[in-house]
Amino acid sequence: MDSARTSTASRTPLRALATEAVHAGRDDLARQGLHAPPIDLSTTYPSYDSRGEAARIDAFAATGAEPDGPPVYGRLGNPTVARFETALARLENTEAAVAFASGMAALTAVLLVRASLGLRHVVAVRPLYGCSDHLLTAGLLGTEVTWTDPAGVADALRPDTGLVLVESPANPTLAEIDLRALAHSCGSVPLLVDNTFATPVLQRPAEQGARLVLHSATKYLGGHGDVMAGVVACDEEFAGHLRQVRFATGGVLHPLAGYLLLRGLSTLPVRVRAASTTAAELARRLAADPRVGRVHYPRIGGAMVAFEVDGDPHGLIERVRLITPAVSLGSVDTLIQHPASISHRIVDADDRRGAGVSDRLLRLSVGLEDVEDLWADLDTALGCGRGPAPADQAGIATAPRPW
């Protein structure tokens, strides 16, 4: 991915991913005599040209395009947030990106855009992040969802289908989907891929046919567990609609969060690759351990590992000392959690298990600690266990598919 040089009609060719991560969104700083990006905390901006302001607001209302000239109001846009959006679009190789106060706010905006066109039906593949599953299943936005496996997406489409939603690798089973084949099955219906686990370091869904790429930017993009945000990378036309929804509903990203995210992107490739190396080694050791029934680790790699213990998963959670038992993921420190109790508790138990989220599954977000220290903590936490795993469950399950 580092050496990729792709382009679109409206953008200059991409530099190497590591270079983009450091410089995208900052290209104008040297001309301004700056090294670090400034933080603009203004909520409003002075203007003595009220006729000009009216014209710019009318233009935004018509297309959602970012207003030319100085900012108008914090809910309409912010220069610091715009830098992060520019950088993320460059990393995902899309025309634009629109940031929100959380990943769920970002997904909500996408659903509202499609619903505003009368396209309230969604086709989705489990597993998804538990709250994404709940948002669709509960119909809180007036949407209707059809759950299917990837092979059934084409048959599940209807005239009022507004979106196909998948997560690959999936949360928490790390199941992977052939995104290019799935995009073909979607036809003219936009495919949204939640790329939170992979990040643009490991895959760029837009290059495989996805129209929308969703991130819980709280995770790897921020990378330090101190910022909450969401972002959708997409074409400029869809971005305009998302900006209009963001303005109307108020799910804006705070400028300080935008600054922290831009800073986080600069180390994203280094962090993801270092954590992925450690994760792969931990997955190997867990797969060889008789106290572990099954290990899930994606073919594309990454810093997430899921494993099913032979013993009590809650006991392991209680015994870790270096690893932090907490929800979320993608931080510099290693986190572990029990999805059936926390991140996916809100999903119906039968649906949860049917998607491969067993009651013995643990999700490990590997950080930047030394692999030997992490293994020592896991080894102690695993305890005596209950003996060898069944033969049909032993080993690493790459890209597990419950369907």
C-alpha positions as CSV (number, residue, x, y, z in Angstrom):
1,M,0.0,0.0,0.0
2,D,2.9,2.4,0.7
3,S,4.0,2.4,-2.9
4,A,0.5,3.0,-4.3
5,R,0.2,6.0,-6.6
6,T,-3.5,6.3,-7.5
7,S,-5.4,9.4,-8.6
8,T,-8.9,10.7,-9.4
9,A,-9.9,13.2,-12.0
10,S,-10.2,16.0,-9.3
11,R,-7.1,15.2,-7.2
12,T,-3.4,15.1,-7.6
13,P,-1.7,11.7,-7.4
14,L,-1.2,10.2,-4.0
15,R,2.1,10.1,-2.4
16,A,3.2,7.1,-0.3
17,L,0.8,6.4,2.5
18,A,3.4,7.1,5.2
19,T,4.1,10.5,3.5
20,E,0.4,11.3,3.2
21,A,-0.1,10.5,6.9
22,V,2.5,13.1,7.9
23,H,1.8,15.8,5.4
24,A,-1.9,15.7,4.3
25,G,-3.9,18.5,5.7
26,R,-0.7,20.4,6.5
27,D,0.6,21.3,3.0
28,D,-0.1,25.1,3.5
29,L,1.7,25.4,6.9
30,A,5.2,26.3,5.7
31,R,3.7,29.1,3.5
32,Q,2.1,30.5,6.6
33,G,5.4,30.3,8.6
34,L,3.9,27.5,10.8
35,H,5.1,24.1,11.7
36,A,2.3,22.7,13.9
37,P,-1.3,23.1,12.7
38,P,-3.2,25.8,14.5
39,I,-6.3,25.1,16.6
40,D,-9.3,27.4,15.7
41,L,-11.7,27.3,18.6
42,S,-14.0,30.0,17.3
43,T,-17.7,29.3,17.3
44,T,-18.6,32.3,15.1
45,Y,-16.7,34.6,12.7
46,P,-17.1,38.3,12.0
47,S,-18.3,39.5,8.6
48,Y,-19.3,43.0,7.4
49,D,-20.7,41.7,4.1
50,S,-24.1,40.3,5.1
51,R,-25.2,40.1,1.5
52,G,-22.2,37.9,0.7
53,E,-22.9,35.8,3.8
54,A,-26.5,35.3,2.6
55,A,-25.3,34.1,-0.8
56,R,-22.8,31.6,0.7
57,I,-25.5,30.2,3.0
58,D,-27.8,29.8,0.1
59,A,-25.1,28.0,-1.8
60,F,-24.5,25.6,1.1
61,A,-28.3,25.0,1.4
62,A,-28.4,24.0,-2.2
63,T,-25.5,21.6,-2.5
64,G,-23.8,21.2,0.9
65,A,-20.5,22.3,-0.7
66,E,-18.0,23.9,1.7
67,P,-18.5,27.7,1.6
68,D,-15.8,29.7,-0.2
69,G,-14.0,32.3,1.9
70,P,-13.7,32.7,5.6
71,P,-15.7,30.5,8.0
72,V,-19.3,31.5,9.0
73,Y,-20.3,29.5,12.0
74,G,-18.9,26.5,13.9
75,R,-21.8,24.2,13.0
76,L,-21.2,24.9,9.3
77,G,-17.5,24.1,9.4
78,N,-14.2,24.6,11.2
79,P,-10.7,25.1,9.7
80,T,-9.1,22.6,12.1
81,V,-11.6,19.9,11.5
82,A,-11.3,20.5,7.8
83,R,-7.6,19.7,8.0
84,F,-8.4,16.3,9.4
85,E,-11.1,15.7,6.8
86,T,-8.7,16.6,4.0
87,A,-6.0,14.2,5.4
88,L,-8.4,11.3,5.9
89,A,-9.7,11.6,2.4
90,R,-6.2,11.5,1.1
91,L,-5.5,8.4,3.1
92,E,-8.7,6.6,2.0
93,N,-8.2,7.9,-1.6
94,T,-11.7,9.6,-1.8
95,E,-12.7,13.0,-2.9
96,A,-13.9,14.1,0.5
97,A,-14.5,13.2,4.1
98,V,-16.9,14.5,6.6
99,A,-16.2,14.3,10.4
100,F,-18.7,13.9,13.2
101,A,-18.8,13.9,17.0
102,S,-18.8,10.1,17.1
103,G,-18.8,7.0,14.8
104,M,-22.5,6.5,15.6
105,A,-23.3,10.1,14.6
106,A,-21.5,9.5,11.3
107,L,-23.5,6.4,10.6
108,T,-26.7,8.1,11.6
109,A,-26.0,10.9,9.1
110,V,-25.5,8.4,6.3
111,L,-28.9,6.7,7.1
112,L,-30.6,10.1,7.3
113,V,-29.2,11.1,3.9
114,R,-30.7,8.0,2.3
115,A,-33.9,8.2,4.2
116,S,-34.5,11.7,3.0
117,L,-34.7,10.3,-0.5
118,G,-37.3,7.7,0.6
119,L,-34.7,4.9,0.6
120,R,-35.2,3.6,4.1
121,H,-34.3,-0.1,3.5
122,V,-30.8,-1.3,4.5
123,V,-29.2,-4.6,3.7
124,A,-26.6,-5.5,6.2
125,V,-24.2,-8.4,7.1
126,R,-23.6,-9.5,10.6
127,P,-21.5,-9.1,12.7
128,L,-21.4,-5.4,13.0
129,Y,-20.4,-3.2,15.9
130,G,-23.1,-3.8,18.5
131,C,-24.5,-0.3,18.5
132,S,-24.6,-0.2,14.7
133,D,-26.6,-3.4,14.8
134,H,-28.9,-1.9,17.4
135,L,-29.4,1.3,15.4
136,L,-30.6,-0.7,12.4
137,T,-32.6,-3.4,14.2
138,A,-34.4,-1.0,16.5
139,G,-35.6,1.2,13.6
140,L,-34.8,4.3,15.6
141,L,-34.4,6.3,12.4
142,G,-37.4,4.8,10.6
143,T,-35.2,2.4,8.7
144,E,-35.9,-1.3,7.9
145,V,-33.1,-3.8,7.8
146,T,-32.6,-7.1,6.0
147,W,-29.8,-9.2,7.5
148,T,-28.1,-11.6,5.1
149,D,-24.7,-13.1,4.2
150,P,-22.5,-11.6,1.5
151,A,-23.8,-14.1,-1.1
152,G,-27.4,-13.0,-0.4
153,V,-26.9,-9.3,-0.8
154,A,-28.0,-9.1,-4.4
155,D,-31.2,-11.0,-3.8
156,A,-32.0,-8.8,-0.7
157,L,-32.0,-5.6,-2.6
158,R,-35.3,-3.8,-3.2
159,P,-36.4,-0.6,-5.0
160,D,-36.3,1.3,-1.7
161,T,-32.9,-0.1,-0.6
162,G,-30.7,2.9,0.2
163,L,-27.6,1.3,1.6
164,V,-25.6,-2.0,2.0
165,L,-23.6,-2.0,5.2
166,V,-20.8,-4.3,6.1
167,E,-17.8,-4.3,8.4
168,S,-14.6,-6.0,7.3
169,P,-12.7,-7.2,9.3
170,A,-15.8,-7.5,11.5
171,N,-16.3,-6.6,15.1
172,P,-15.6,-8.8,17.0
173,T,-15.1,-12.0,15.0
174,L,-12.7,-10.4,12.5
175,A,-14.6,-12.1,9.6
176,E,-13.5,-10.7,6.3
177,I,-15.6,-10.1,3.1
178,D,-14.5,-9.9,-0.5
179,L,-15.3,-6.2,-0.9
180,R,-14.8,-6.0,-4.6
181,A,-17.2,-8.9,-5.2
182,L,-19.7,-7.4,-2.8
183,A,-19.6,-4.0,-4.4
184,H,-20.4,-5.6,-7.7
185,S,-23.4,-7.3,-6.1
186,C,-24.7,-4.0,-4.8
187,G,-25.2,-2.6,-8.3
188,S,-26.2,1.1,-8.0
189,V,-26.9,0.9,-4.3
190,P,-24.1,2.5,-2.2
191,L,-21.9,0.1,-0.3
192,L,-20.7,1.4,3.1
193,V,-17.7,-0.4,4.6
194,D,-16.8,0.2,8.2
195,N,-13.0,0.3,8.0
196,T,-12.4,1.0,11.6
197,F,-10.4,-2.2,12.3
198,A,-8.3,-2.2,9.1
199,T,-7.7,1.5,8.7
200,P,-6.4,2.8,5.3
201,V,-3.0,1.3,6.3
202,L,-4.3,-2.2,5.6
203,Q,-7.1,-1.6,3.1
204,R,-8.8,1.2,1.1
205,P,-12.4,0.1,0.5
206,A,-13.1,2.9,-2.0
207,E,-10.5,1.3,-4.3
208,Q,-12.5,-1.9,-4.2
209,G,-15.8,-0.3,-5.1
210,A,-17.3,1.0,-1.8
211,R,-18.9,4.4,-2.1
212,L,-18.7,5.2,1.6
213,V,-16.0,4.3,4.1
214,L,-16.9,4.7,7.8
215,H,-14.5,5.1,10.7
216,S,-15.0,5.3,14.4
217,A,-12.1,7.7,14.6
218,T,-12.1,7.3,18.3
219,K,-10.1,4.1,17.6
220,Y,-7.0,3.9,15.5
221,L,-7.2,7.3,13.8
222,G,-6.9,9.0,17.1
223,G,-4.9,6.2,18.6
224,H,-4.4,7.4,22.1
225,G,-7.8,6.8,23.8
226,D,-8.4,10.6,24.3
227,V,-10.7,11.7,21.6
228,M,-14.2,10.6,20.4
229,A,-15.1,11.1,16.7
230,G,-16.5,9.6,13.6
231,V,-15.8,10.2,9.9
232,V,-17.2,9.2,6.5
233,A,-14.9,9.2,3.5
234,C,-16.8,9.5,0.2
235,D,-17.3,11.3,-3.1
236,E,-17.9,15.1,-3.0
237,E,-21.6,14.7,-3.9
238,F,-22.4,12.5,-0.9
239,A,-20.2,14.6,1.3
240,G,-22.4,17.6,0.5
241,H,-25.5,15.8,1.8
242,L,-23.6,14.7,4.9
243,R,-22.6,18.3,5.6
244,Q,-26.2,19.4,5.4
245,V,-27.3,16.7,7.8
246,R,-24.4,17.6,10.2
247,F,-25.4,21.3,10.1
248,A,-29.1,20.5,10.7
249,T,-28.6,17.9,13.4
250,G,-25.6,19.4,15.1
251,G,-23.4,16.3,15.3
252,V,-20.2,18.4,14.8
253,L,-16.7,17.5,15.8
254,H,-15.0,19.8,18.3
255,P,-11.9,21.6,16.9
256,L,-9.6,20.2,19.6
257,A,-10.7,16.7,18.6
258,G,-10.0,17.5,15.0
259,Y,-6.5,18.6,16.0
260,L,-5.9,15.4,18.0
261,L,-7.1,13.3,15.1
262,L,-4.8,15.1,12.6
263,R,-1.9,14.5,15.0
264,G,-2.9,10.9,15.4
265,L,-2.9,10.3,11.6
266,S,0.8,11.3,11.4
267,T,1.8,8.1,13.3
268,L,-1.0,5.8,12.1
269,P,1.1,3.7,9.7
270,V,3.8,3.2,12.3
271,R,1.4,2.4,15.1
272,V,-0.7,0.0,13.1
273,R,2.2,-1.9,11.7
274,A,4.0,-2.2,15.0
275,A,0.9,-3.4,16.8
276,S,0.0,-5.8,14.0
277,T,3.4,-7.5,14.3
278,T,2.8,-8.1,18.0
279,A,-0.8,-9.2,17.4
280,A,0.2,-11.8,14.9
281,E,2.7,-13.3,17.3
282,L,0.2,-13.3,20.2
283,A,-2.3,-15.0,17.8
284,R,0.3,-17.6,17.0
285,R,1.0,-18.3,20.7
286,L,-2.7,-18.4,21.6
287,A,-3.4,-20.8,18.8
288,A,-0.8,-23.2,20.2
289,D,-2.1,-23.0,23.8
290,P,-4.3,-25.8,25.0
291,R,-6.2,-23.4,27.2
292,V,-7.5,-21.6,24.2
293,G,-10.3,-23.2,22.0
294,R,-10.0,-21.0,18.9
295,V,-8.2,-17.9,17.7
296,H,-9.5,-15.5,15.1
297,Y,-7.0,-13.4,13.2
298,P,-7.7,-11.7,9.8
299,R,-5.8,-12.6,6.6
300,I,-5.0,-8.9,6.0
301,G,-3.4,-8.7,9.5
302,G,-4.0,-6.0,11.9
303,A,-3.8,-5.3,15.6
304,M,-7.0,-7.1,16.7
305,V,-7.2,-10.7,17.9
306,A,-10.3,-12.6,19.0
307,F,-10.0,-15.9,20.9
308,E,-12.3,-18.3,22.6
309,V,-11.2,-19.7,25.9
310,D,-11.8,-23.2,27.2
311,G,-12.3,-21.8,30.7
312,D,-14.3,-18.9,32.1
313,P,-13.7,-15.7,30.0
314,H,-14.8,-13.5,32.9
315,G,-12.1,-15.0,35.1
316,L,-9.4,-14.1,32.5
317,I,-10.8,-10.5,32.5
318,E,-10.4,-10.4,36.3
319,R,-6.8,-11.7,36.2
320,V,-5.1,-9.4,33.7
321,R,-2.8,-6.8,35.2
322,L,-0.8,-5.1,32.4
323,I,-3.6,-5.4,29.8
324,T,-6.5,-3.0,30.5
325,P,-10.0,-4.6,30.7
326,A,-12.0,-1.9,28.9
327,V,-14.2,-1.3,25.9
328,S,-13.0,0.5,22.7
329,L,-9.8,-0.4,20.8
330,G,-7.0,1.0,18.7
331,S,-5.1,2.8,21.5
332,V,-1.3,2.6,22.2
333,D,-2.1,0.4,25.2
334,T,-3.6,-3.1,25.0
335,L,-7.3,-3.5,25.8
336,I,-9.4,-6.7,26.3
337,Q,-13.1,-7.1,26.7
338,H,-15.9,-9.7,26.6
339,P,-18.2,-8.7,23.6
340,A,-21.2,-10.7,24.8
341,S,-21.2,-8.7,28.0
342,I,-20.3,-5.2,26.7
343,S,-19.9,-4.1,23.1
344,H,-22.5,-6.6,21.7
345,R,-24.7,-7.0,24.7
346,I,-27.4,-4.8,23.1
347,V,-27.7,-7.4,20.2
348,D,-30.2,-10.1,20.7
349,A,-28.5,-13.2,22.2
350,D,-29.6,-15.5,19.4
351,D,-28.5,-13.0,16.7
352,R,-25.2,-12.5,18.5
353,R,-24.4,-16.2,18.6
354,G,-25.6,-16.7,15.1
355,A,-23.1,-14.2,13.9
356,G,-20.3,-16.1,15.6
357,V,-20.1,-14.0,18.8
358,S,-19.9,-16.8,21.3
359,D,-20.2,-16.4,25.1
360,R,-16.5,-17.5,25.4
361,L,-15.2,-15.0,22.9
362,L,-12.7,-12.3,24.0
363,R,-11.6,-9.4,21.9
364,L,-8.0,-8.2,22.3
365,S,-6.9,-4.8,20.9
366,V,-3.1,-5.1,20.9
367,G,-1.1,-1.9,21.6
368,L,2.6,-1.0,21.5
369,E,3.9,-2.8,24.6
370,D,6.6,-5.5,24.3
371,V,5.2,-8.8,23.1
372,E,6.9,-10.7,25.9
373,D,5.2,-8.6,28.6
374,L,1.8,-9.0,27.0
375,W,2.2,-12.7,26.7
376,A,3.3,-13.0,30.3
377,D,0.1,-11.2,31.3
378,L,-2.1,-13.4,29.1
379,D,-0.3,-16.6,30.2
380,T,-1.0,-15.7,33.9
381,A,-4.6,-14.7,33.2
382,L,-5.3,-17.9,31.3
383,G,-4.6,-19.8,34.5
384,C,-4.9,-23.6,34.5
385,G,-7.7,-23.8,32.0
386,R,-9.7,-26.9,31.4
387,G,-7.4,-28.9,29.2
388,P,-6.9,-29.2,25.4
389,A,-9.4,-27.6,23.1
390,P,-11.6,-29.9,20.9
391,A,-9.7,-30.9,17.8
392,D,-12.1,-29.2,15.4
393,Q,-11.6,-25.8,17.3
394,A,-7.8,-25.8,17.5
395,G,-5.6,-23.4,15.6
396,I,-6.0,-19.9,14.1
397,A,-9.2,-19.3,12.2
398,T,-8.4,-16.7,9.6
399,A,-11.3,-14.7,8.3
400,P,-14.0,-16.7,10.2
401,R,-17.4,-16.6,8.5
402,P,-20.4,-17.6,10.5
403,W,-22.4,-17.9,7.4
